[in-house]
Amino acid sequence: MTDAFVGRLLPWFDGHGRHDLPWQHPRAPYRVWLSEIMLQQTQVATVIPYFLKFLNVFPTLPALAAASNDAVMAQWAGLGYYARARNLHAAAQRCVELHGGELPRDVEALHALPGIGRSTAGAILSQAWNDRFAILDGNVKRVLTRYHGIDGFPGLPAVEKVLWALAEAHVQQVPATRLADYTQAQMDLGATVCTRSRPACVICPLQDDCVAQRDGRSDQLPTPKPSKVLPEREAVALLLRDGQGRILLQKRPDTGIWAQLWTLPQAESGAELQDWFDAHVDGALEDAEALPVLEHTFSHYRLHLQVLVRRVQGLHRDDDPALRWVAAADLPALGLPAPIRKLLESGAPPARPKRRTMRGALPSPDVE
């Protein structure tokens, strides 16, 4: 017998859910997987143009696996949370190596791939193959927390365990032909009705049985994560141009801030950056022009980046693969962090020329 949660949610989805998302036509495994990774911590409206552009360049999983890291990052640049792109690329290569170039239709094999957690594996299996698997993304956590009146921050293991048990219980009551729709229905309800702030409880199909609605606690659940002040961090970067007007870019390491992306040479202090400059660049930093401080907020800190602009002769050596002179016309082909791309595409107008002593900064950020 279908429970009230499932019984009310599916008819609502039929009339009010989202049925025209690009990854729904068709719901092929590769398309579903790509959409699920892009939708992690990113809204549908933002994802759609990236999804379409990415799929146009990498139409199949083998095409993605065969691509270079730079090509993948160039298509992902601006979407943020770049570890998702690195994991997506690595998982595609693993699928070619181990699964004949296809996503495996097995929850354990899917979960073993880079970047695919329990909920993402369930979302792929249920939407691509109509298999009976629960999901528990942020939207579903919010819906279940309110519907069942679950106290405690949903990110805590003990609370998450309770929510998983509820999600598993509900999915067992879904008709066998509606599992893909049910998965989408939960996400749609959380995204459009049971929203984080100002939920539209008066039009919610679940309002008659919702504990939060009954008790007047919709604005209190889910229990918010304990707040903390974002640390402020500083760094200094160089926007160096050669005689041809090309910009010097440096590829970031495999881990840390903006990993594997091309960006401006950067250091945690002016003194450290001066040492790097002296070791690599033929020129001088005296009278470098200072741009207005660039601020960018990551999930765990706020970065204040001082960019110094200078025209130089070139590099002492041209054999470092992590350094590259790039013409403006070639920037779109590289994966650049969104704030750096915006700076460079704006033409990076210099501030009024002045002599500047580069200030020190706090330790370099080490997470995305």
N, C-alpha and C positions, 0 to 999 in steps of 0.2 A: 504494500500500500504506500503510495507517495505521501511524504510528510508535507506539512503546511508550507514549509520553507520552499521546497522544490515545486510544489503544486501551484504556488502563487507566482514564483519567479519566472517560470517558463512562459506562461501566457503573457506576462508583462514584457518579456523579451520579444515575443512574436510581434507585439504591437508597438513597442517603444525602444527596443534595443538597436544596436548598430549592425546593419546588415550589408553595408557597402564599403567596408574597409578593404584596402587593396590586397591584403594577405588572406582575405576570405575567398578570393576568386582567382585561382582555386586555392583551397586549403592544402596545398602541397607541403610535405614535411620541411623542405628547405626554406620555403617562404614563411611558414609558421615559426620555425626556429629563429630566423633572422628577425622577425617582428618581435618575438618575445624578448630577445636580447636587447633590441633597441628600446623597447618599452620599459625596461627596468629603469626606474627613477626618472622617466621622461614621458611627457604627455603625448597622446595620440596625434594631436595637431602638429606638434613639432616633429614627430617621427615620420609621418607620411611622406614628405618630400625627400627625406634622407633615404627612406626605404626604397622609393621608386628609383632614385638616382643610383643607389648601391646595386639594386637588382639589374639595372640597365648595364652596369659595368661588369658585374659578376652574376650572370644569369643562372648559374648552376653551382652546386657545391664543389665539384672538381675545378671549376673556373676560379672560385675563391681560393681553394687550396693551392693552385698553381701561381697565384698572384704574388708579387713582392710585398714586403712589409710596407714600403713607401706607398705603393698603390692602394693598399687597404686603408692605411692611415689617412691618405688624401681624401678618400670618400667619406671617412668617418669624422674628419676634422670639423669641429664646431658642435658636435653632438655631445661631447663631454664624456666623463667617466671612461677614459680611453682603455682601461684594462678590459672592458667589454670587447673592444675591437681586437685586441691582442689574443684574448681567449677564443673569440670567434674564428680567427684565422688558424690558431693552433688546433682547434677542434676539427675544422675542415680538413686539415692535413692528417689528423689522426683518423678521420673517417675514411679517407682515401687509403691510408695505410692498413687499417684494420677491418673496415666494413664495406669494401668495394665501392667507395665513393658515395655512399648513401648514409643517412642518419639511421642508426639501429632502432628497430621497433622493440626495444627492451629497456625497461626502466633502469636497471643496474648499468647497462652499457651506456645509456644516455647520461646518467648521473656521473659516470666516470670521465666524461669528456670535460675539458676545461670550460669553466664559465656556466655550466649547467647544474643548478642545484635541484633539490627535490621538487620544488614548486614548478620550476621551468620545465623539468622533465615531464611532470604530470600535464602541464599545459600543452606541450608538444604532442604527447601521446593522445590526449583527449581530443584535440582539435584536428590533428593531421589524420588520425586513424579511428577516431570515435571510440577510443579505449576508455575503460572506467578507472580514471585516476583523479584524485582530488588536487586542488591547487590552494596555495595560501600566499598570494602576493599582498601588497599593501592594501589594495582595495578590498580584497576578500577578508583580510584581518579586521578591517574597520567594520564591514557589514556584520560579520559574525560576532564581533565584540559587542556591538550595539544590540543586535537581535537577541543574543543570549545573556546580555548584561554581565560580561566578563570584566572584572576589575584587574588592574595591573598593566604595566607597559607591555604591549604585545611582542616587543623584541626580547623580553626575558625568556629564557629557555622553559621555565615552568609554565608560563602563560601560553607560549607558543605550542607546547605539548597539548594543552587543553584545546586550543583552537584547531590543531591538526586532527584531534579525535573527533571534534564536531564536524569538520570538513569531510572526513572520511565517512562518518555516519550519514551525512546528507547525500553524498554522491552515490551511496548504495541504493538510494531510492529513486534515482533518475532513470527514466525509460531508456532502454539500450540504444534506441535510435536518436536520442537527444543529448548525448554526452558532450559533443562539441558545442552545441548551442548553450548548454548549461554552463560550461566553462566561460564562454563569452558573456553570458547573462550576468554572472557574478561580478565580472570585471566592469561591465557596463553600469550595473546598479551602483557600484561604489564610485565610479567616475562621474556619473551624471546626476544621481539622486542622493545617495548616502555619502555625500562629499565630506571632506575634512572639516570645512567650516560652513555654517549655515546649511545643513542638510535639508532637503525638501521633503520632510516627513509626511506632509499632507497629501502628497501624490505617490508615496512609496507603497508598493504592493504588499509589503511585509508589515505595515504599521499596526495591524490588529494584534499581532503576536510579538511585537518588538518590545523587549524589556526596557530598553532605553527610552523609547517613546512613552511607554506606560508610566514610567517613573520620572519623566521629565529630565532625563540625564543625557540626552543626545549630544549636548554641548560638552559633556564631561567624559564621554567615552569615545574612542579608546583613551585610556589613561596616558597622558603625554609623557614623553621621555624626559627625565630630569634635565633641566636646562643647564647649560654651562656657557660661559663667555668664550667666544671664539678668540684664540690667540692671534695677535698681530705679528706678522713676520715681514722682514724686509730683505731685499736682494737688489743687486745692481746688474744691469745688462748692457751690452754694447751693440749698437746698430752701426756697423762698419760698412762703408761703400768703397769699392775700388775705382780705378780710373775710368772703367766702363759703366759705372753706376750700379754694378751688381752688389748684392747684399750678402754678407757672410753669415751663413747659417751653420749651426752645430747640432748634430744628432744627439738627443738625450740618451742616457744609459737605459738598460732594459728594465730598471726598477726606479721608483721614486716619481717625483713630479714630472708630468708630461712625458712619461717613459716612451722611448722609441719615436718620439716626434722630433721634427726639425724646428729649432727655435733659435733665438739670439744667444750668443755666448753669455753665460750668466755665472755669478758667484755670490757668495754670502756677504762679501764686504768689498769695498773699493780697493783695499790693499791686495786682496787675493786676486781680484780681476786685473789689477795692474800687473801683477806677476804673470798671470796667464797671457796677457797682451804682449808683454816683453818677450815671452818665450815663443810666441807663435806668429806675431804680426810685425810686418815691416812698416813702421810709422811711429807716430807719437800721439799720446792722449792729451797733451796740453791743449787748453782752450776747447775741449770737447763741449758740444752743445747739449744742454740738458732738456729733455722733454718733460712735460708735466708728469708727475708720478702716476704710474698706471696701477690701479687697484683691481684685484680679482679675488673673489671669494670662492674658496674650495669648501668641501664638506667639513673639514676639520680646522681650518684657519683662514685668515684673510691676508693676502699677500700684497705688499706695497713694493712695486718694482720701479726703480729709477733707471731710465734708459738714457744712455749717453750716445750721442751721434758724432761720428768722425769719418772723414775721408782718409784712406790710408793707401800705401803703395801696393800692398799685397801680403802674402804669407811668406814666412821664411822657407817653408817646405810645402809642396803641393801633394804629398803622398798620404795625408791623413784622411781616411775614409769618413771620419766623423765631422769633417769640415768641408763646406762646399760654397762656392760663389754662385749665387742664383740671380738670374735676371728677373725683373718684375713679371714678365710674361710667363715665366716658368713656375711661379709660386703656386698656382692652382694644382699642379701635379704632385705637390708634396703635402704630407700631413703636418699641419702647423696648429698649435693651440689657438683657440678662437680669439683671445685677446691680442695675440701676436699677429695673427692674420689680419685682424681689423686694423691694427696699427700700421702694418706694412701696406695694406691696400689703400689706406687713407693718404698714402704718400709720405707718412711720418714727418709732418711739418716740424722743423726744429723750433725750439724755444729761442728767444732772443739770445744771440751769442754772448756767452760770459765765461769767464774762467771759473772752474768749479773744482773744489776738492771733494773727491768722492767720499761719502760718509760710510761708516761701518753699518752692519746690519745684523739682525738676529740670525740664529742658525737657519741654514737652508731648509725649506720644506721638504718632507720626505714621503708624503702621501698625496694621493690625488683628491 
